[in-house]
Amino acid sequence: MGKRVGSEKVARESGYLYYIGKDGYVWRTPMKANTRGSKKRVGGEKVDKKKGYLYYLDDAGYVGEAKMKNA
């Protein structure tokens, strides 16, 4: 479906949601069940985001991109 665009592997911790922010870095934020912790930038690799693409953290911990259908 998508392709890997990042070369840095991000280690996931349970209780956090991981996403690619507007700034191009990977961020983590605590889920509702996780009462501890705070929003934090993880990893040091910046991804250049292109219009019409969705960016995500794949199962292996790398940043991937997929073309959106209606963009």
mmCIF file of the N, C-alpha and C atoms, coordinates in Angstrom:
data_MODEL
# 
_entry.id   MODEL 
# 
loop_
_atom_site.group_PDB 
_atom_site.id 
_atom_site.type_symbol 
_atom_site.label_atom_id 
_atom_site.label_alt_id 
_atom_site.label_comp_id 
_atom_site.label_asym_id 
_atom_site.label_entity_id 
_atom_site.label_seq_id 
_atom_site.pdbx_PDB_ins_code 
_atom_site.Cartn_x 
_atom_site.Cartn_y 
_atom_site.Cartn_z 
_atom_site.occupancy 
_atom_site.B_iso_or_equiv 
_atom_site.pdbx_formal_charge 
_atom_site.auth_seq_id 
_atom_site.auth_comp_id 
_atom_site.auth_asym_id 
_atom_site.auth_atom_id 
_atom_site.pdbx_PDB_model_num 
ATOM 1   N N  . MET A 1 1  ? 0.826  -1.190 0.000  1.00 0.00 ? 1  MET A N  1 
ATOM 2   C CA . MET A 1 1  ? 0.000  0.000  0.000  1.00 0.00 ? 1  MET A CA 1 
ATOM 3   C C  . MET A 1 1  ? 0.865  1.246  0.000  1.00 0.00 ? 1  MET A C  1 
ATOM 4   N N  . GLY A 1 2  ? 1.710  1.406  0.996  1.00 0.00 ? 2  GLY A N  1 
ATOM 5   C CA . GLY A 1 2  ? 2.570  2.568  1.085  1.00 0.00 ? 2  GLY A CA 1 
ATOM 6   C C  . GLY A 1 2  ? 4.020  2.174  0.939  1.00 0.00 ? 2  GLY A C  1 
ATOM 7   N N  . LYS A 1 3  ? 4.885  3.165  0.995  1.00 0.00 ? 3  LYS A N  1 
ATOM 8   C CA . LYS A 1 3  ? 6.313  2.869  0.924  1.00 0.00 ? 3  LYS A CA 1 
ATOM 9   C C  . LYS A 1 3  ? 7.029  3.552  2.078  1.00 0.00 ? 3  LYS A C  1 
ATOM 10  N N  . ARG A 1 4  ? 8.151  2.999  2.446  1.00 0.00 ? 4  ARG A N  1 
ATOM 11  C CA . ARG A 1 4  ? 8.944  3.509  3.556  1.00 0.00 ? 4  ARG A CA 1 
ATOM 12  C C  . ARG A 1 4  ? 9.744  4.719  3.081  1.00 0.00 ? 4  ARG A C  1 
ATOM 13  N N  . VAL A 1 5  ? 9.642  5.827  3.824  1.00 0.00 ? 5  VAL A N  1 
ATOM 14  C CA . VAL A 1 5  ? 10.384 7.034  3.463  1.00 0.00 ? 5  VAL A CA 1 
ATOM 15  C C  . VAL A 1 5  ? 11.391 7.424  4.538  1.00 0.00 ? 5  VAL A C  1 
ATOM 16  N N  . GLY A 1 6  ? 11.249 6.888  5.734  1.00 0.00 ? 6  GLY A N  1 
ATOM 17  C CA . GLY A 1 6  ? 12.166 7.199  6.821  1.00 0.00 ? 6  GLY A CA 1 
ATOM 18  C C  . GLY A 1 6  ? 13.206 6.112  7.000  1.00 0.00 ? 6  GLY A C  1 
ATOM 19  N N  . SER A 1 7  ? 14.372 6.509  7.494  1.00 0.00 ? 7  SER A N  1 
ATOM 20  C CA . SER A 1 7  ? 15.436 5.530  7.717  1.00 0.00 ? 7  SER A CA 1 
ATOM 21  C C  . SER A 1 7  ? 15.698 5.295  9.202  1.00 0.00 ? 7  SER A C  1 
ATOM 22  N N  . GLU A 1 8  ? 15.075 6.087  10.063 1.00 0.00 ? 8  GLU A N  1 
ATOM 23  C CA . GLU A 1 8  ? 15.272 5.946  11.506 1.00 0.00 ? 8  GLU A CA 1 
ATOM 24  C C  . GLU A 1 8  ? 14.140 5.113  12.108 1.00 0.00 ? 8  GLU A C  1 
ATOM 25  N N  . LYS A 1 9  ? 14.505 4.115  12.905 1.00 0.00 ? 9  LYS A N  1 
ATOM 26  C CA . LYS A 1 9  ? 13.513 3.263  13.560 1.00 0.00 ? 9  LYS A CA 1 
ATOM 27  C C  . LYS A 1 9  ? 13.132 3.874  14.903 1.00 0.00 ? 9  LYS A C  1 
ATOM 28  N N  . VAL A 1 10 ? 11.837 3.972  15.155 1.00 0.00 ? 10 VAL A N  1 
ATOM 29  C CA . VAL A 1 10 ? 11.321 4.524  16.406 1.00 0.00 ? 10 VAL A CA 1 
ATOM 30  C C  . VAL A 1 10 ? 10.806 3.373  17.257 1.00 0.00 ? 10 VAL A C  1 
ATOM 31  N N  . ALA A 1 11 ? 11.308 3.268  18.485 1.00 0.00 ? 11 ALA A N  1 
ATOM 32  C CA . ALA A 1 11 ? 10.855 2.225  19.410 1.00 0.00 ? 11 ALA A CA 1 
ATOM 33  C C  . ALA A 1 11 ? 9.543  2.676  20.051 1.00 0.00 ? 11 ALA A C  1 
ATOM 34  N N  . ARG A 1 12 ? 8.530  1.833  19.945 1.00 0.00 ? 12 ARG A N  1 
ATOM 35  C CA . ARG A 1 12 ? 7.220  2.165  20.503 1.00 0.00 ? 12 ARG A CA 1 
ATOM 36  C C  . ARG A 1 12 ? 7.110  1.715  21.952 1.00 0.00 ? 12 ARG A C  1 
ATOM 37  N N  . GLU A 1 13 ? 6.352  2.482  22.727 1.00 0.00 ? 13 GLU A N  1 
ATOM 38  C CA . GLU A 1 13 ? 6.024  2.116  24.102 1.00 0.00 ? 13 GLU A CA 1 
ATOM 39  C C  . GLU A 1 13 ? 4.515  1.970  24.191 1.00 0.00 ? 13 GLU A C  1 
ATOM 40  N N  . SER A 1 14 ? 4.057  1.048  25.018 1.00 0.00 ? 14 SER A N  1 
ATOM 41  C CA . SER A 1 14 ? 2.612  0.872  25.154 1.00 0.00 ? 14 SER A CA 1 
ATOM 42  C C  . SER A 1 14 ? 2.016  2.065  25.901 1.00 0.00 ? 14 SER A C  1 
ATOM 43  N N  . GLY A 1 15 ? 0.773  2.391  25.573 1.00 0.00 ? 15 GLY A N  1 
ATOM 44  C CA . GLY A 1 15 ? 0.078  3.503  26.215 1.00 0.00 ? 15 GLY A CA 1 
ATOM 45  C C  . GLY A 1 15 ? 0.250  4.828  25.498 1.00 0.00 ? 15 GLY A C  1 
ATOM 46  N N  . TYR A 1 16 ? 0.901  4.832  24.329 1.00 0.00 ? 16 TYR A N  1 
ATOM 47  C CA . TYR A 1 16 ? 1.125  6.069  23.581 1.00 0.00 ? 16 TYR A CA 1 
ATOM 48  C C  . TYR A 1 16 ? 0.632  5.934  22.146 1.00 0.00 ? 16 TYR A C  1 
ATOM 49  N N  . LEU A 1 17 ? 0.185  7.040  21.587 1.00 0.00 ? 17 LEU A N  1 
ATOM 50  C CA . LEU A 1 17 ? -0.211 7.129  20.190 1.00 0.00 ? 17 LEU A CA 1 
ATOM 51  C C  . LEU A 1 17 ? 0.901  7.861  19.449 1.00 0.00 ? 17 LEU A C  1 
ATOM 52  N N  . TYR A 1 18 ? 1.353  7.307  18.333 1.00 0.00 ? 18 TYR A N  1 
ATOM 53  C CA . TYR A 1 18 ? 2.450  7.884  17.556 1.00 0.00 ? 18 TYR A CA 1 
ATOM 54  C C  . TYR A 1 18 ? 1.918  8.443  16.248 1.00 0.00 ? 18 TYR A C  1 
ATOM 55  N N  . TYR A 1 19 ? 2.387  9.630  15.861 1.00 0.00 ? 19 TYR A N  1 
ATOM 56  C CA . TYR A 1 19 ? 1.940  10.258 14.623 1.00 0.00 ? 19 TYR A CA 1 
ATOM 57  C C  . TYR A 1 19 ? 3.026  11.179 14.078 1.00 0.00 ? 19 TYR A C  1 
ATOM 58  N N  . ILE A 1 20 ? 2.880  11.574 12.818 1.00 0.00 ? 20 ILE A N  1 
ATOM 59  C CA . ILE A 1 20 ? 3.804  12.499 12.173 1.00 0.00 ? 20 ILE A CA 1 
ATOM 60  C C  . ILE A 1 20 ? 3.164  13.878 12.254 1.00 0.00 ? 20 ILE A C  1 
ATOM 61  N N  . GLY A 1 21 ? 3.830  14.813 12.917 1.00 0.00 ? 21 GLY A N  1 
ATOM 62  C CA . GLY A 1 21 ? 3.283  16.149 13.100 1.00 0.00 ? 21 GLY A CA 1 
ATOM 63  C C  . GLY A 1 21 ? 3.425  17.016 11.863 1.00 0.00 ? 21 GLY A C  1 
ATOM 64  N N  . LYS A 1 22 ? 2.846  18.209 11.916 1.00 0.00 ? 22 LYS A N  1 
ATOM 65  C CA . LYS A 1 22 ? 2.932  19.155 10.804 1.00 0.00 ? 22 LYS A CA 1 
ATOM 66  C C  . LYS A 1 22 ? 4.367  19.570 10.530 1.00 0.00 ? 22 LYS A C  1 
ATOM 67  N N  . ASP A 1 23 ? 5.214  19.493 11.553 1.00 0.00 ? 23 ASP A N  1 
ATOM 68  C CA . ASP A 1 23 ? 6.618  19.874 11.398 1.00 0.00 ? 23 ASP A CA 1 
ATOM 69  C C  . ASP A 1 23 ? 7.460  18.785 10.736 1.00 0.00 ? 23 ASP A C  1 
ATOM 70  N N  . GLY A 1 24 ? 6.902  17.580 10.547 1.00 0.00 ? 24 GLY A N  1 
ATOM 71  C CA . GLY A 1 24 ? 7.611  16.496 9.874  1.00 0.00 ? 24 GLY A CA 1 
ATOM 72  C C  . GLY A 1 24 ? 8.326  15.537 10.810 1.00 0.00 ? 24 GLY A C  1 
ATOM 73  N N  . TYR A 1 25 ? 8.227  15.743 12.113 1.00 0.00 ? 25 TYR A N  1 
ATOM 74  C CA . TYR A 1 25 ? 8.858  14.858 13.091 1.00 0.00 ? 25 TYR A CA 1 
ATOM 75  C C  . TYR A 1 25 ? 7.831  13.879 13.655 1.00 0.00 ? 25 TYR A C  1 
ATOM 76  N N  . VAL A 1 26 ? 8.316  12.777 14.216 1.00 0.00 ? 26 VAL A N  1 
ATOM 77  C CA . VAL A 1 26 ? 7.442  11.796 14.869 1.00 0.00 ? 26 VAL A CA 1 
ATOM 78  C C  . VAL A 1 26 ? 7.182  12.274 16.293 1.00 0.00 ? 26 VAL A C  1 
ATOM 79  N N  . TRP A 1 27 ? 5.910  12.280 16.690 1.00 0.00 ? 27 TRP A N  1 
ATOM 80  C CA . TRP A 1 27 ? 5.491  12.683 18.026 1.00 0.00 ? 27 TRP A CA 1 
ATOM 81  C C  . TRP A 1 27 ? 4.753  11.530 18.685 1.00 0.00 ? 27 TRP A C  1 
ATOM 82  N N  . ARG A 1 28 ? 4.774  11.529 20.016 1.00 0.00 ? 28 ARG A N  1 
ATOM 83  C CA . ARG A 1 28 ? 3.963  10.573 20.763 1.00 0.00 ? 28 ARG A CA 1 
ATOM 84  C C  . ARG A 1 28 ? 3.139  11.348 21.782 1.00 0.00 ? 28 ARG A C  1 
ATOM 85  N N  . THR A 1 29 ? 1.929  10.882 22.000 1.00 0.00 ? 29 THR A N  1 
ATOM 86  C CA . THR A 1 29 ? 1.040  11.494 22.978 1.00 0.00 ? 29 THR A CA 1 
ATOM 87  C C  . THR A 1 29 ? 0.370  10.374 23.774 1.00 0.00 ? 29 THR A C  1 
ATOM 88  N N  . PRO A 1 30 ? 0.148  10.566 25.072 1.00 0.00 ? 30 PRO A N  1 
ATOM 89  C CA . PRO A 1 30 ? -0.450 9.486  25.864 1.00 0.00 ? 30 PRO A CA 1 
ATOM 90  C C  . PRO A 1 30 ? -1.909 9.241  25.482 1.00 0.00 ? 30 PRO A C  1 
ATOM 91  N N  . MET A 1 31 ? -2.290 7.965  25.479 1.00 0.00 ? 31 MET A N  1 
ATOM 92  C CA . MET A 1 31 ? -3.696 7.612  25.251 1.00 0.00 ? 31 MET A CA 1 
ATOM 93  C C  . MET A 1 31 ? -4.484 7.918  26.517 1.00 0.00 ? 31 MET A C  1 
ATOM 94  N N  . LYS A 1 32 ? -5.797 7.906  26.403 1.00 0.00 ? 32 LYS A N  1 
ATOM 95  C CA . LYS A 1 32 ? -6.642 8.281  27.534 1.00 0.00 ? 32 LYS A CA 1 
ATOM 96  C C  . LYS A 1 32 ? -6.414 7.397  28.756 1.00 0.00 ? 32 LYS A C  1 
ATOM 97  N N  . ALA A 1 33 ? -6.156 6.112  28.549 1.00 0.00 ? 33 ALA A N  1 
ATOM 98  C CA . ALA A 1 33 ? -5.936 5.188  29.665 1.00 0.00 ? 33 ALA A CA 1 
ATOM 99  C C  . ALA A 1 33 ? -4.597 5.443  30.360 1.00 0.00 ? 33 ALA A C  1 
ATOM 100 N N  . ASN A 1 34 ? -3.674 6.102  29.669 1.00 0.00 ? 34 ASN A N  1 
ATOM 101 C CA . ASN A 1 34 ? -2.355 6.400  30.227 1.00 0.00 ? 34 ASN A CA 1 
ATOM 102 C C  . ASN A 1 34 ? -2.426 7.750  30.937 1.00 0.00 ? 34 ASN A C  1 
ATOM 103 N N  . THR A 1 35 ? -2.488 7.735  32.271 1.00 0.00 ? 35 THR A N  1 
ATOM 104 C CA . THR A 1 35 ? -2.613 8.987  33.015 1.00 0.00 ? 35 THR A CA 1 
ATOM 105 C C  . THR A 1 35 ? -1.270 9.673  33.210 1.00 0.00 ? 35 THR A C  1 
ATOM 106 N N  . ARG A 1 36 ? -0.200 8.940  33.035 1.00 0.00 ? 36 ARG A N  1 
ATOM 107 C CA . ARG A 1 36 ? 1.138  9.524  33.152 1.00 0.00 ? 36 ARG A CA 1 
ATOM 108 C C  . ARG A 1 36 ? 1.657  9.861  31.765 1.00 0.00 ? 36 ARG A C  1 
ATOM 109 N N  . GLY A 1 37 ? 2.727  10.591 31.723 1.00 0.00 ? 37 GLY A N  1 
ATOM 110 C CA . GLY A 1 37 ? 3.345  10.904 30.438 1.00 0.00 ? 37 GLY A CA 1 
ATOM 111 C C  . GLY A 1 37 ? 2.819  12.197 29.852 1.00 0.00 ? 37 GLY A C  1 
ATOM 112 N N  . SER A 1 38 ? 3.546  12.701 28.865 1.00 0.00 ? 38 SER A N  1 
ATOM 113 C CA . SER A 1 38 ? 3.155  13.936 28.205 1.00 0.00 ? 38 SER A CA 1 
ATOM 114 C C  . SER A 1 38 ? 3.520  13.854 26.728 1.00 0.00 ? 38 SER A C  1 
ATOM 115 N N  . LYS A 1 39 ? 3.038  14.817 25.968 1.00 0.00 ? 39 LYS A N  1 
ATOM 116 C CA . LYS A 1 39 ? 3.342  14.877 24.545 1.00 0.00 ? 39 LYS A CA 1 
ATOM 117 C C  . LYS A 1 39 ? 4.833  15.138 24.379 1.00 0.00 ? 39 LYS A C  1 
ATOM 118 N N  . LYS A 1 40 ? 5.468  14.398 23.461 1.00 0.00 ? 40 LYS A N  1 
ATOM 119 C CA . LYS A 1 40 ? 6.916  14.502 23.321 1.00 0.00 ? 40 LYS A CA 1 
ATOM 120 C C  . LYS A 1 40 ? 7.327  14.151 21.898 1.00 0.00 ? 40 LYS A C  1 
ATOM 121 N N  . ARG A 1 41 ? 8.327  14.851 21.394 1.00 0.00 ? 41 ARG A N  1 
ATOM 122 C CA . ARG A 1 41 ? 8.872  14.519 20.080 1.00 0.00 ? 41 ARG A CA 1 
ATOM 123 C C  . ARG A 1 41 ? 9.852  13.371 20.245 1.00 0.00 ? 41 ARG A C  1 
ATOM 124 N N  . VAL A 1 42 ? 9.729  12.349 19.408 1.00 0.00 ? 42 VAL A N  1 
ATOM 125 C CA . VAL A 1 42 ? 10.628 11.196 19.457 1.00 0.00 ? 42 VAL A CA 1 
ATOM 126 C C  . VAL A 1 42 ? 11.328 11.077 18.113 1.00 0.00 ? 42 VAL A C  1 
ATOM 127 N N  . GLY A 1 43 ? 12.559 10.666 18.146 1.00 0.00 ? 43 GLY A N  1 
ATOM 128 C CA . GLY A 1 43 ? 13.327 10.548 16.901 1.00 0.00 ? 43 GLY A CA 1 
ATOM 129 C C  . GLY A 1 43 ? 13.820 11.910 16.443 1.00 0.00 ? 43 GLY A C  1 
ATOM 130 N N  . GLY A 1 44 ? 14.862 11.902 15.650 1.00 0.00 ? 44 GLY A N  1 
ATOM 131 C CA . GLY A 1 44 ? 15.445 13.154 15.191 1.00 0.00 ? 44 GLY A CA 1 
ATOM 132 C C  . GLY A 1 44 ? 15.349 13.366 13.698 1.00 0.00 ? 44 GLY A C  1 
ATOM 133 N N  . GLU A 1 45 ? 14.735 12.420 12.994 1.00 0.00 ? 45 GLU A N  1 
ATOM 134 C CA . GLU A 1 45 ? 14.657 12.528 11.538 1.00 0.00 ? 45 GLU A CA 1 
ATOM 135 C C  . GLU A 1 45 ? 13.422 13.325 11.128 1.00 0.00 ? 45 GLU A C  1 
ATOM 136 N N  . LYS A 1 46 ? 13.627 14.330 10.270 1.00 0.00 ? 46 LYS A N  1 
ATOM 137 C CA . LYS A 1 46 ? 12.524 15.133 9.759  1.00 0.00 ? 46 LYS A CA 1 
ATOM 138 C C  . LYS A 1 46 ? 12.141 14.611 8.380  1.00 0.00 ? 46 LYS A C  1 
ATOM 139 N N  . VAL A 1 47 ? 10.842 14.435 8.158  1.00 0.00 ? 47 VAL A N  1 
ATOM 140 C CA . VAL A 1 47 ? 10.330 13.948 6.881  1.00 0.00 ? 47 VAL A CA 1 
ATOM 141 C C  . VAL A 1 47 ? 9.768  15.133 6.108  1.00 0.00 ? 47 VAL A C  1 
ATOM 142 N N  . ASP A 1 48 ? 10.168 15.274 4.847  1.00 0.00 ? 48 ASP A N  1 
ATOM 143 C CA . ASP A 1 48 ? 9.606  16.312 3.987  1.00 0.00 ? 48 ASP A CA 1 
ATOM 144 C C  . ASP A 1 48 ? 8.257  15.817 3.484  1.00 0.00 ? 48 ASP A C  1 
ATOM 145 N N  . LYS A 1 49 ? 7.193  16.471 3.943  1.00 0.00 ? 49 LYS A N  1 
ATOM 146 C CA . LYS A 1 49 ? 5.846  16.034 3.593  1.00 0.00 ? 49 LYS A CA 1 
ATOM 147 C C  . LYS A 1 49 ? 5.422  16.641 2.260  1.00 0.00 ? 49 LYS A C  1 
ATOM 148 N N  . LYS A 1 50 ? 4.759  15.814 1.436  1.00 0.00 ? 50 LYS A N  1 
ATOM 149 C CA . LYS A 1 50 ? 4.248  16.251 0.141  1.00 0.00 ? 50 LYS A CA 1 
ATOM 150 C C  . LYS A 1 50 ? 2.726  16.296 0.192  1.00 0.00 ? 50 LYS A C  1 
ATOM 151 N N  . LYS A 1 51 ? 2.142  17.232 -0.543 1.00 0.00 ? 51 LYS A N  1 
ATOM 152 C CA . LYS A 1 51 ? 0.693  17.361 -0.590 1.00 0.00 ? 51 LYS A CA 1 
ATOM 153 C C  . LYS A 1 51 ? 0.100  16.135 -1.280 1.00 0.00 ? 51 LYS A C  1 
ATOM 154 N N  . GLY A 1 52 ? -1.004 15.630 -0.728 1.00 0.00 ? 52 GLY A N  1 
ATOM 155 C CA . GLY A 1 52 ? -1.681 14.482 -1.312 1.00 0.00 ? 52 GLY A CA 1 
ATOM 156 C C  . GLY A 1 52 ? -1.214 13.145 -0.771 1.00 0.00 ? 52 GLY A C  1 
ATOM 157 N N  . TYR A 1 53 ? -0.371 13.156 0.255  1.00 0.00 ? 53 TYR A N  1 
ATOM 158 C CA . TYR A 1 53 ? 0.137  11.913 0.835  1.00 0.00 ? 53 TYR A CA 1 
ATOM 159 C C  . TYR A 1 53 ? -0.191 11.854 2.319  1.00 0.00 ? 53 TYR A C  1 
ATOM 160 N N  . LEU A 1 54 ? -0.417 10.641 2.807  1.00 0.00 ? 54 LEU A N  1 
ATOM 161 C CA . LEU A 1 54 ? -0.663 10.371 4.215  1.00 0.00 ? 54 LEU A CA 1 
ATOM 162 C C  . LEU A 1 54 ? 0.615  9.791  4.803  1.00 0.00 ? 54 LEU A C  1 
ATOM 163 N N  . TYR A 1 55 ? 1.042  10.289 5.946  1.00 0.00 ? 55 TYR A N  1 
ATOM 164 C CA . TYR A 1 55 ? 2.269  9.814  6.588  1.00 0.00 ? 55 TYR A CA 1 
ATOM 165 C C  . TYR A 1 55 ? 1.919  9.107  7.887  1.00 0.00 ? 55 TYR A C  1 
ATOM 166 N N  . TYR A 1 56 ? 2.591  7.995  8.149  1.00 0.00 ? 56 TYR A N  1 
ATOM 167 C CA . TYR A 1 56 ? 2.266  7.151  9.296  1.00 0.00 ? 56 TYR A CA 1 
ATOM 168 C C  . TYR A 1 56 ? 3.518  6.430  9.785  1.00 0.00 ? 56 TYR A C  1 
ATOM 169 N N  . LEU A 1 57 ? 3.426  5.856  10.976 1.00 0.00 ? 57 LEU A N  1 
ATOM 170 C CA . LEU A 1 57 ? 4.494  5.035  11.539 1.00 0.00 ? 57 LEU A CA 1 
ATOM 171 C C  . LEU A 1 57 ? 4.080  3.580  11.349 1.00 0.00 ? 57 LEU A C  1 
ATOM 172 N N  . ASP A 1 58 ? 4.854  2.811  10.571 1.00 0.00 ? 58 ASP A N  1 
ATOM 173 C CA . ASP A 1 58 ? 4.460  1.432  10.260 1.00 0.00 ? 58 ASP A CA 1 
ATOM 174 C C  . ASP A 1 58 ? 4.753  0.487  11.422 1.00 0.00 ? 58 ASP A C  1 
ATOM 175 N N  . ASP A 1 59 ? 4.413  -0.785 11.241 1.00 0.00 ? 59 ASP A N  1 
ATOM 176 C CA . ASP A 1 59 ? 4.564  -1.787 12.301 1.00 0.00 ? 59 ASP A CA 1 
ATOM 177 C C  . ASP A 1 59 ? 6.012  -1.976 12.728 1.00 0.00 ? 59 ASP A C  1 
ATOM 178 N N  . ALA A 1 60 ? 6.943  -1.779 11.800 1.00 0.00 ? 60 ALA A N  1 
ATOM 179 C CA . ALA A 1 60 ? 8.364  -1.949 12.113 1.00 0.00 ? 60 ALA A CA 1 
ATOM 180 C C  . ALA A 1 60 ? 8.948  -0.726 12.815 1.00 0.00 ? 60 ALA A C  1 
ATOM 181 N N  . GLY A 1 61 ? 8.229  0.403  12.840 1.00 0.00 ? 61 GLY A N  1 
ATOM 182 C CA . GLY A 1 61 ? 8.701  1.604  13.515 1.00 0.00 ? 61 GLY A CA 1 
ATOM 183 C C  . GLY A 1 61 ? 9.314  2.638  12.589 1.00 0.00 ? 61 GLY A C  1 
ATOM 184 N N  . TYR A 1 62 ? 9.115  2.493  11.284 1.00 0.00 ? 62 TYR A N  1 
ATOM 185 C CA . TYR A 1 62 ? 9.643  3.450  10.313 1.00 0.00 ? 62 TYR A CA 1 
ATOM 186 C C  . TYR A 1 62 ? 8.509  4.314  9.761  1.00 0.00 ? 62 TYR A C  1 
ATOM 187 N N  . VAL A 1 63 ? 8.849  5.512  9.292  1.00 0.00 ? 63 VAL A N  1 
ATOM 188 C CA . VAL A 1 63 ? 7.858  6.403  8.702  1.00 0.00 ? 63 VAL A CA 1 
ATOM 189 C C  . VAL A 1 63 ? 7.558  5.934  7.282  1.00 0.00 ? 63 VAL A C  1 
ATOM 190 N N  . GLY A 1 64 ? 6.275  5.869  6.967  1.00 0.00 ? 64 GLY A N  1 
ATOM 191 C CA . GLY A 1 64 ? 5.843  5.475  5.632  1.00 0.00 ? 64 GLY A CA 1 
ATOM 192 C C  . GLY A 1 64 ? 4.910  6.514  5.053  1.00 0.00 ? 64 GLY A C  1 
ATOM 193 N N  . GLU A 1 65 ? 4.722  6.456  3.731  1.00 0.00 ? 65 GLU A N  1 
ATOM 194 C CA . GLU A 1 65 ? 3.790  7.370  3.080  1.00 0.00 ? 65 GLU A CA 1 
ATOM 195 C C  . GLU A 1 65 ? 2.901  6.581  2.128  1.00 0.00 ? 65 GLU A C  1 
ATOM 196 N N  . ALA A 1 66 ? 1.671  7.049  1.982  1.00 0.00 ? 66 ALA A N  1 
ATOM 197 C CA . ALA A 1 66 ? 0.719  6.439  1.062  1.00 0.00 ? 66 ALA A CA 1 
ATOM 198 C C  . ALA A 1 66 ? -0.036 7.555  0.361  1.00 0.00 ? 66 ALA A C  1 
ATOM 199 N N  . LYS A 1 67 ? -0.272 7.387  -0.924 1.00 0.00 ? 67 LYS A N  1 
ATOM 200 C CA . LYS A 1 67 ? -1.006 8.389  -1.691 1.00 0.00 ? 67 LYS A CA 1 
ATOM 201 C C  . LYS A 1 67 ? -2.477 8.319  -1.312 1.00 0.00 ? 67 LYS A C  1 
ATOM 202 N N  . MET A 1 68 ? -3.080 9.494  -1.046 1.00 0.00 ? 68 MET A N  1 
ATOM 203 C CA . MET A 1 68 ? -4.499 9.555  -0.723 1.00 0.00 ? 68 MET A CA 1 
ATOM 204 C C  . MET A 1 68 ? -5.313 9.538  -2.013 1.00 0.00 ? 68 MET A C  1 
ATOM 205 N N  . LYS A 1 69 ? -6.463 8.897  -1.986 1.00 0.00 ? 69 LYS A N  1 
ATOM 206 C CA . LYS A 1 69 ? -7.278 8.732  -3.191 1.00 0.00 ? 69 LYS A CA 1 
ATOM 207 C C  . LYS A 1 69 ? -7.818 10.050 -3.730 1.00 0.00 ? 69 LYS A C  1 
ATOM 208 N N  . ASN A 1 70 ? -8.411 10.856 -2.891 1.00 0.00 ? 70 ASN A N  1 
ATOM 209 C CA . ASN A 1 70 ? -9.114 12.058 -3.349 1.00 0.00 ? 70 ASN A CA 1 
ATOM 210 C C  . ASN A 1 70 ? -8.337 13.338 -3.087 1.00 0.00 ? 70 ASN A C  1 
ATOM 211 N N  . ALA A 1 71 ? -7.034 13.275 -3.152 1.00 0.00 ? 71 ALA A N  1 
ATOM 212 C CA . ALA A 1 71 ? -6.234 14.470 -2.866 1.00 0.00 ? 71 ALA A CA 1 
ATOM 213 C C  . ALA A 1 71 ? -5.679 15.068 -4.140 1.00 0.00 ? 71 ALA A C  1 
# 
